[in-house]
Amino acid sequence: MRNDFLRNKTLSLSKLSVGIDAYVSDLVGDRSFRSRVLGFGLNIGAKLRVEKATSSTNEHLIIVIGNSRLVIAREIAERIIVSVH
């Protein structure tokens, strides 16, 4: 099953399938990027789930962190590394 395949793997948030829980494990970028992403609430260790990829071009992801939803551009999501447990 796909869930078992991903278990204990790291990948960019942009590649995470809809509905799978993951944890932020790294942020790839300079201090400005890291500060901006941390401001979104995406701290190292934060649990999240991709709820939906928007539009037919999949330019944005809607992610759920706790009780909040956040829309992130795919180019930003590519630089957020997550792990699936």
ABEGO torsion letter per residue (X at the ends): XAAAAABGBBBBAAABBBGBBBBBABBBEBAAAAAAAAAAGBBBGBBBBBABBBEAAGABBBBBBEABBBBBBAAAAAABBBBBX
